[in-house]
């Protein structure tokens, strides 16, 4: 009888260990932030620049969230009535095809990049160099992490007042 009750206690102990291992409190939808998150966001912007220079619409499509948006602030960052806005991936890709690609940019860069991460969202500001144009107050980018992957959520450009 003593052997039988020890066996039952042992089995209950094993089952409780297994169950406690399966009930982790880690939230897999919000992985811990690391420096690699900033590196991944920088890689997104490098890839976006490469997509612009190489006119690679498929690459650009893979970088953006489906519900992304772009705003041309038209050098009046505090006046939103004159903004032009593109909403959704189709409109964003059309903007690249009709406005960006015809300029044949030989290079596109985002120097002076500053990234702030808050959970599954991030923002970045940078100066912008596209072809011969350089804007010190350049762009404001937003990013979202979906299924563990960072995507561009929005871009606001022409933030430099005239």
N, C-alpha and C positions, 0 to 999 in steps of 0.2 A: 504494500500500500504506500509506503514512504517513497519508493522508487517511482511509482505511478504519479504521485503528486509533484515530485521534483521534475519529472518529465513534462507535466502540464505547465508548471511554472516556467520551465526553460522554453517551451514552445510559445507561451504567451510573451515572454521577453523578446524572443526572436521576431514575432509578429509585430510587437510594438516598435521595435527598432526599424523594421522595414517600413511600417506605416509612417513613422516620423521622418524617415528619409524621403518619402514620397510627397510629403506635405510641406515642401519648402515655401518660405514666405517671399522668396525672390520674385519680383515682378518682371517677367520676361519682356513685357511691352515697353519698359523703360530701362534699358541697360545702363549700367553706371557710366558716367561721363569719363572720358579719358582724353589724353592729348591726341589720340588717334582720331577722335571725332573732329577736332579742328583740322587735322591733316586730311581727313576725308572731304571736308567742306572745301578746303583749298584745292583738292584734286578736282572737285566738281567745277570750280571756277576755271582751273587750267583746261579741263575738258571742254567747257563752254567756249573758251577762247579758241581752242583748236577747232571746234565745230564751226565757229564764225569764220576763221581764216580759210579752212578747207571746204567751206560751204557744205558741211556734212549734216544734213537735216535729220537723218536717222540718229546720229549721235546726240544732237540737240534734243530730239524728242525723248530720248532715254534719260535725260538729265532732269526733266521738268515733271512736277506733279500734274496730274490731269486737270486739277482745278486751279492751276497757277494763274498768275496775272502779271502784266507789265504796265507800268505807267511812265509816260514821258512827262516830266514835270515842267518842261519848256522853260527852264531857267527861272521859274517863279515858284520856288518850293513851298512858299506860304500861301499861294493862290491856287486853289484846286479847280476853279471853274474853267481854266484854260488847258487842263491836263488832257492828254489822249490816253485812252485805256484799252488794253487788249485782255480779254478774259477767256480762260480755258486754253488747253493745249493747241487746238486748231488755230485759234487766233494768234497765239504766240508764234507758232511755226510760220504762219502767213506773214507775220511781221519780219521774221528773219529773211524770208524769201523776197519780200517786196521792198523792205527798207534797208536791211543790213547787208545782204549779199551784193546788191548792185554797187555798193561803194568799194568792192574788191579790197577789203582791208588786208594788208600784208602782215600785220601783227595785231594782236589784241592781248592786253595784259591788265592785271588788277594789282598794281603795286600798292604799298602802304595799307595792306589788308588788316583790318581789325575784326575779330570774330568774338561774339558773345553767345554762349550756349545756355539754354534754360530748358532742361528736360529733353523733350523730343522736338523742340523748336530752337532755331538759332537765327541770329541776324549778323550781317557783316556790312561794313562800310569800306570803301576803297577809293583811291584815285583811279582814274581810268585812262588807259592809253590804247587808242584804236587808230591804226594807220598813223597819220600825222597829227591827230587830235589828242590833246592831253587835258584832262579835267581833274583838278586837285580835289574837288569835293564830289567827284564822280558819281558813284552808285551806292544805293542801299539795297541789299539783298536779303531775302528771307528764305529760310530752309525749314524743311519738316522731315522728321525721320518716320518712315512707314515700313513696317516689317523689317526693321533693323537697317534700312538703307536710307541715307540722306538724299533728298531731292530738292531742287530749287522750287520754292513756293511762290516767290515774287521777286521782281526787280523794279526799282524806281530809279530812273536815270535823268540826266540833265538837271541835277540839283544845284548846280553852281549858278548863283544869280548873275544876270547880265551886267 
